[in-house]
Amino acid sequence: MQELNESWVHDKEYTRYTLWFIYACIIYSIIGFSWGALMGGIPAFRGIVDNYGANGHRIVLAHTHINLLGWVEMAIFGSIYYLVPRLVRRPIYSLRLVKIHFWTHNFGLLGVVIFFTAAGVAGIYAADANDHTASHFMALSGIFGSMVLLANIIWGYNIFRTCAGWDKQQ
């Protein structure tokens, strides 16, 4: 039971954030699975998604992003944040980067989902064919998507720095 004597095992704040990734995974999975069930199970909603071309597809994109970036990525992040320090027997390189990663990723993901959905709805209900509201919402979705990308780069850097030189420890 040498692991229990490692100082990083008892870091409550690190444990809290690692669990928050898992909790976020659970929340996003429930939202994403419910959204998918609604799209497939309610004829009116399925009709909107199926019959409105690109605008319906934007709503599907919101659903897929909440599943991929919310459910799947959050599960991966939480698992790797738990596993890597135990594997390399050292604390995470930066708890501050874990926190920045968590909040940037969640804020970016919510923006992506909200603006994909808004683009789809705006496109469906646009009064004229020249309405640019949907394209503005898509641009905002891209900006928030860039935040998710930045969060993922922060995560990769933090994990890399944690692992680098693991075999040169005393």
Secondary structure as UniProt FT lines:
FT   HELIX           2..5
FT   HELIX           7..10
FT   HELIX           12..41
FT   HELIX           43..51
FT   HELIX           53..65
FT   HELIX           66..72
FT   HELIX           73..88
FT   HELIX           95..125
FT   TURN            129..130
FT   HELIX           133..163
FT   TURN            164..165
FT   HELIX           166..168
//
